[in-house]
C-alpha cells in the first residue's frame, strides 16, 4: 500500500471518534444528514442527469459533422470505367465528410429545450424536498433522544430516592424503629426502580442508534446531542415557561399555514413545474404536423480499379474524383397512420393527469398541516394538564415525605406519593417534547428552519 494512501486511511479512522464525541445540535445533525444521506445523493445524481439532458437539447441546434471511408470488392460481371460490363473483379475506395443543420423542425427544438429546462427545475425542487424529508426524520429522532434522556433522568432520580429510604430503614431496623418487612418492601421497590432505569437506558441507546444510522455514522459510540438543562433540575415552573414561550397554536390557523406552505414547499413547486412541462410536451407532439427543413453539405472522392485493366494512380483518382455538394431537404408530413394525432392526445392526457397530481399533492399537504395543527392543539392541552398534575403531585409528595420522615405516614403511602410524583414528571416531560416538536413542525411548514 502506498504511503499516501495509508496516511489518508489513518486520518479517516482517527477522525471518526472526534466526529462522534462532539455534542451535536439539531442543526448540525440536519446538515450532516443532508450531506451524507444516500437517498439525497441519488437525487443529486438525478438532477445532474436532467442538466445533461438540457445541454443535449441546446446542442441539437448545432450542425453535425461526420466523416466516412469505405472499401468494397466486386466479383463477376460488373461495370467498368468505360461504362461497359465485363466479367472482371473490381474494387472501390471512397472517402466523404458531411454536415447537416436543422433549419426548421416545427418548433420542436426550442420546445424541447424549454421542456428540459423545466425538468431540471423540477429535479431541483425534488432534491430540496428530499432534504426536507431527511430533516424532519432527523428532528423526530433528535426529539426521541431528548425525551428518553429525560425519562432516564427521572428513573435514576427514583433510584436515588429509594436508595435514601432503604438506608434510612436499615438504620431504623438496627435501632428497632422499623420492621424487617418494611425494609424488605423498600428494597423490593429499589430493585424495581433499578430495573426501570435499566429499561430507560436501553431505550435511550436504541434512540441514539436510530439517529446515528439516519446520519450514516459508522457507530453510535460516543455520540451525544446538545440538550437543554434538565427540566427536572430547573423545576416545574421553568419547564412550563420553556414550552410556552413560543406563539400559541390557537393564534394560527391551518389555512394561514397552508397559504404559506403553498408558496414555499418544494413538492408543490415541483408539481407546478411539471404541469408547465406538459404544455411543452404538447407543443413537441404538435411539431409532427409541421414540415421540416434541413441543410446538408459535404465533400467526397473515390478510387476505382478493375482487375486486368489500366487504372490511374490512387492519388490522381482521388484528385480527379473530388466533388462537393450542398442541398436542402424539405419533408412535409401528409399521413403517418394517425401517429401525430395520437401523440398530441396522449400529451394532453398527461397534462390532465399532472393537474390531478398537483391537486392531490396540495390536498395531501393540507391534510398534513391539519394533522400537525390539531396535534399541536392537543399537545398544548396535554401539556397544561400535565403541568397542573405535576405541580399537584409534587406538592403532595413533599407533604407525604415530611409526614413519613416524622413517622406519621406508612411506607406504602410514601411510595404511592413518590410514584405518582415521578409518573407525573414523566408525563410532563413527554408532553413538553411533544409540544415543542409539533410547534417546530408548524414553523417548518411556514418556511422556517427546524429548531428547538
N, C-alpha and C positions, 0 to 999 in steps of 0.2 A: 504493500500500500504506500502511495506517495506521502511524503511528509506533510505537504499542504492539506491533503485530504484528511489525514489523521488529526491535524490541528482543528479543522472545521468540525469534525465529528466530536472531538473532545469539548469544543466550545459549545456545541449544541447540547451535549449531555449536561455540562455544568450549568447551562443557562436555565434548564428546566426547574431545578429546585428553587432558584431565585425567583423565577416567574410564579411558582406555585405558593411560595411563602409570603408574598406580599398580600396585604389586605385589599381585596377587590371591592371597588364601589360598583353600584349598579351600572353607571355609565361605562366604566371600564369593562365590565362583563359584556355589555351590549356591543361595544366597539370591537372587542376581541372576537366575539362570536360572529359578527358580521364579516370580519377579516378572514376567519378560518373555517367557516361552515362550508361543507362540501356542496350542499344544495345551492347556496349562493354563488359559489364558484361555477357551478354548472350553468346557472342563469346568466352569469357574466359571459360565459362562452357563447351562449345563445345570442346575446347582444352583439358580440363580435361577429358572429355569422351574419346577422342582419346588416351590420356595417359593410361586410364584404359583398353582400348581395346588392347593396346600394351602389358600391363602387363599380360592380359589374354592369349595373343598369346605366350608369352615367357613361361608362366607356363604350357602350354599344353605339354611341353616336360617331365614334371614330372609324376611319377606314381600316380595313384589314389588309394584310399583305401575306401572300403565300407563294412559295417557290416550289417547283416540282421538277423532277428528272425521271425519265423512263427509258427503258431499253427493251426492245421486242425483237423476236425472231420468227420468221415465217418459212414454212417448208411446203414444197409442192407448187402448184400453179399460183402465180401471183403477178401483180402489176409491177412493171419495170419503170425505170426513169424515163424512157421514151414513150410511155403510155401504151405499152403492149403487154400482153400476157404471155408468160412462158413458165415452164416447169423448172424453176430455179429457187434456191434458198435466198431469202433477203433478211436484212437486219436494219433496224431503225433506232436511232438515238435522238431524243428530243429534250429540250430544256425550256422552261417557261417560268415567268414570275408575273403575278397579277394582283390587283387590288379591287375592292368594291366599296362603295359608300352608299348607305341608305339615305335617300333624299326625302322620301315621304312614306310613312308607314301607317297612315290613318291615325296619327297622333298616339300610336302605341308606345313609342319610346319615351316621350315626356310623361305619359301617364304611368308607365312602369317605374320611372324614376320617382315620381310622387308616391306611388304605392310602396316602394321600398323605403322611402324616407319615413313614411307613416309607420311601417313595420318596425323600423329602428326606434322610433319614438315609443311605440307600444312596448317593445322589449325593454327599453329603459325604464318605463313605468312598472313593468313586471319585476324588474330587478329591485326597484325600490320597495315594492310590495313584499318580495321575499325577505328583504332586510327588516321590514316592519314586523313580519310574522316571527322572525327569529328573535327580535327584540321583545315581543310580547311573551314568547316562551321563556326567554331568559328572566324577564321580570317576574313571571309566575314562579319559576324555580327559586329565584332570589327571595321572594316573599316566603316561600315554603321553608327555606333555611332559617330566616329570621323567626318565623313562628315556632319552628322546632327548637331553636335556641332558647326562646323564652319558656317553652314548655319544659325543657330540660332544666332550666334555672329554677323553675317552680318545684320540680321534682326533687332537686338537690336541696332546696330550702326545706322541703318536707323532711328529708333525712336529717338535716341539722336540728330541726325542732324535735323530732322523735329521739334523736341521739341524746339531746339535753334531758328529755324526760326519762329516758332509760337510766342515764347517770344519776338523775335525781332520785328515782325509785330505788336504785341499788343502794344509795345512801340511806334512804328510809327503811329499806329491808334490814340493813345492818343495825339500824337503831331501833328496830321493832315498830316503826311507824307505818309500815305498809306490808302487805302480804306478798308471798311469793307468786301468788296467782296474778296479782296486779302487775308485777314485774314481767311475768311471762307474757301477759297480754300485750304489754307495751313493747316487748322485744319482738313479738309477732308482727305488731304494727310497723316497727322499724324495718323488719325483713321485707315486708310488703312494699314499703317506701323505696327500699333499695332496688327491688325488682322493677318498680315503676320507673325509677330513674334510669336503670339499665335499658329498659324498653325505649325511653325517651332519647337516650344517647344513640341507640341503634337507629331510630327513625331519623335523627339528625344526620348520621353518617350516610344513610340512604339518600337523603335530600341533597347532601353535598355531592355524592356520587352522581346523581342525576344531573346536577348543574354542570359539573366538570365534564361529563360526557357531552352535554349540549355545547360546551365551549371547545370541544375536541382536545381537551387536555389529556395527556397520557395517563395520569394518575391523580386521584383526589388527595394524596398525601400532602400535608402542609397547606392545603387550600383553605383560606379564610376569607370572610367578607367583612366589609365595613358595616357595623351595626350601631344604631343609636344607643345611648346609655340605657341600661335595662329599665323597663317600666317598673319592675318590682322594686328596684333601688330608688327610683325617683319618687315613688309614691303614687297613689291612685289619682290625685288631683292633677299631677303633672302629665300622667298618661292621657287623661281626658283632654287636657289643653292641647297636647301634641296632635291628637287625632281630629280636633275640631277647629284648628287654626285655619284650614283651607275653606274655600267657599262651600256653603252647604249645597247639597244636591238639589234641594227644593227650589233654589234660586235659578236653576237651569231648567231646560225642557228638552225632551227628545227631539222635537222639531228644530230647535235652535242648534243643537249639537249636530243634527243631521245636515242642516244647511251649511255649517262649516265643513263637515266631512265631505260633502259633495264637491266642494271646490278644492279639497286638499288631498283626499285619499288617492293613492296611485292606482288602485284597482279600478276606480271609476274612470280616471283619466285614460287608462289602457283600453278600456272598452269603448270609450268615446272615440279614441284614435282609430280603433279597428272599424268602427262604424264609418268613419270618414274614408278608410281604406277600401271599404266595399264599393263606394262610389267610383273610385279609381278602377276597381276590377270590372265594373260595368262598362266604363269607357274603354278599357282594354279589350273587352269582348266585342264592343261595337267597332273596333278597328278592322274587324274582318269584313265589314260592309264597304270599306273604302278601298280604292285602288292603291297599289304600292308602286313606288318608282325608285330605282337604284341606278347608280353609275358604276360602270366597270371599266378597267383599263389594264393593259398588260404588255409584256414582251415575250417573244417566243422564237425558237430556232430549232433546227433538227439536222441530223446526219443520216443519209440513206445509202445502203450498199446492197448490190445484187451479186451473188457468187458467180464467178466466171465472166463478169463484165467489168469494164473500167469504171472507177468512181473517183470523183475529185477527192482531194485530201480532206481530212477531218476538219481542219481549221478553215479551209476555203468554203466547205459546205456550210459550216456554222455562220460564216460571214455572209455568204450569198443568200442563205435561207432566213436571215434575221428579219423579223416582222414585228410590227406594233399594232395594237388595236385599242379602240375605245368605243364604248357603247352605252346606250340607255336601255333599261329593261322596265317595261310597264306591265303590271299584272292587274287585271280587272276581274274581281270576283263576280261570277254570274250565278252559279248554282253549286253549292258544296254539300248537298244532301241535308240541308237544314242544320248543319253543324254550328254555324254562327248564330242562328236564331236561338238554338237550344243553349248555347254558351251564354247568351245575353240573359235568357230566362233563369238559368242556374245562378248567374251572378246576382240577379235581383232577389232570388230566394235567399242567397247568402246574406244580402243586406237586411232582409226581414228577420232572419234568424239572429243576426248580430244586434238588431234593435231589441229583440226579445231578450237576448243575453244581457244587454246593458240594463234593461228594465229589471231583470232578475237580480243582477248584482246590486242595483240600487235598493231593491226590496230586502235583499239579504243584509245589506249594510244597515238599513233602518231597523230591521229586527235585532241585529247585534247591538245597536245603540240602545234600543228599547230595553233589551235584556240587561245590559250593563247599568242603565239608568235605574231600573227598578231594583236591581241587585244592590246598587249603592243606597237607594232609599231604605231597603230592608236592612242593610249593614249599619246605616245610621241609627235606625230604630233599635237594632240589636245592641249596638254599642252603648246607647244611652241606658238601655235596660241593664246591660252587663255592668256598667259603671255604678248604677244605683245599687245593684245586688252586691257588687264587690265592696262598696263602701259600707253597706249594712253588715255583711258577713265579717268584714274586718273589725268593725266596732264590737260585734258580738263576740268574736274570738278574743279580743283584748279583755273584755269583761269576764268571760269564762276562764281565761288563762289566769287572771288575777284571783278569781274565786278558787280555782284548782290549787294554785300555789299557796293559798291561805287555808287549804284543807276544807273548803266549803263546797267543793264540787267533786264529783267522781271522775275517774279516768275516762269512762265511757262518754260522759258529757263533753269532756275536754277534747277527745279525739273527734267526736262528731262536729264540734265547732271548728276545729282545725281543718278537717276535711272539707267542710262547707266553704271555709275561707280560701283554701288553696284551689278548690274547684272553681270558685268564682273568679279567682285571679287568672286561671287558665282560660275561662270563658272570656274574660276581658281582653286578654292578650289575643286570642283568636279573633274576636270582634274588631279589635284595633287594626290588625293587619289586613283583615278582610276589607275594612272600610278604606284604609289607605290604598289598597290595591285597586278597588273599584273606582275610587276617585282619580287615581292615576290613569286608569283606562279611559275614563271620560275626557280627561285632559288630552290624552293621546289621540282620541278621535277628533279633537278640536285642533290638532296640528302641533301640540306641544310635545317635548321630549318626555320619555318615561323617566320619572324620578320620584323619590320619596323624601 
